[in-house]
Amino acid sequence: MVRVEEGESIDRALKRFKRECERDGILREWKKRAYYEKPATQRKNKKKAAERRRLKKLRKLQIRMNKRY
């Protein structure tokens, strides 16, 4: 819920609302539920997401290690 402050423009309040929705993952969840996904596809997508997270974490670690030396 976004409350519009006194004297705040609608554009600014809308921007806060969109940012809050993005942070909470509402749009992502809505898009995910827009169509039926077979269980096999769900498992495949979960594995891909886990692999992306793992590689991202590994890249961050490598960057940190390179900065130290």
C-alpha positions as CSV (number, residue, x, y, z in Angstrom):
1,M,0.0,0.0,0.0
2,V,1.4,3.4,-1.0
3,R,0.1,6.5,0.7
4,V,0.3,9.7,-1.2
5,E,1.8,12.4,0.9
6,E,0.5,16.0,1.1
7,G,1.8,17.9,-1.9
8,E,3.4,14.8,-3.6
9,S,2.9,14.4,-7.3
10,I,1.0,11.4,-8.6
11,D,4.0,10.5,-10.8
12,R,6.2,10.2,-7.8
13,A,3.7,8.1,-5.9
14,L,3.3,5.9,-8.9
15,K,7.0,5.4,-9.2
16,R,7.1,4.4,-5.5
17,F,4.3,2.0,-6.1
18,K,6.0,0.3,-9.1
19,R,9.3,0.1,-7.1
20,E,7.5,-1.6,-4.2
21,C,5.7,-4.0,-6.5
22,E,9.0,-4.9,-8.2
23,R,10.7,-5.5,-4.8
24,D,7.8,-7.7,-3.6
25,G,7.9,-9.7,-6.8
26,I,4.2,-9.2,-7.5
27,L,4.6,-8.6,-11.3
28,R,6.9,-11.6,-11.6
29,E,4.4,-13.8,-9.8
30,W,1.6,-12.5,-11.9
31,K,3.4,-13.2,-15.2
32,K,4.4,-16.7,-14.0
33,R,0.7,-17.6,-13.3
34,A,-0.6,-16.1,-16.5
35,Y,-0.4,-19.5,-18.2
36,Y,-0.3,-23.2,-17.2
37,E,3.2,-24.7,-17.0
38,K,3.6,-28.4,-17.0
39,P,5.3,-29.9,-14.0
40,A,8.3,-31.1,-16.1
41,T,8.8,-27.5,-17.4
42,Q,8.5,-26.2,-13.8
43,R,11.3,-28.5,-12.7
44,K,13.5,-27.5,-15.7
45,N,13.0,-23.8,-15.0
46,K,13.8,-24.2,-11.3
47,K,17.0,-26.0,-12.2
48,K,17.9,-23.2,-14.7
49,A,17.2,-20.5,-12.1
50,A,19.3,-22.3,-9.5
51,E,22.2,-22.6,-12.0
52,R,21.9,-18.9,-12.8
53,R,22.0,-18.0,-9.1
54,R,25.0,-20.3,-8.6
55,L,26.9,-18.8,-11.5
56,K,26.1,-15.3,-10.4
57,K,27.4,-16.0,-6.9
58,L,30.5,-17.6,-8.3
59,R,31.2,-14.5,-10.5
60,K,30.8,-12.2,-7.5
61,L,33.2,-14.2,-5.5
62,Q,35.8,-14.2,-8.4
63,I,35.5,-10.4,-8.8
64,R,36.0,-10.0,-5.0
65,M,39.0,-12.3,-5.1
66,N,40.5,-10.4,-8.1
67,K,40.2,-7.1,-6.3
68,R,42.2,-8.3,-3.3
69,Y,45.2,-9.3,-5.4
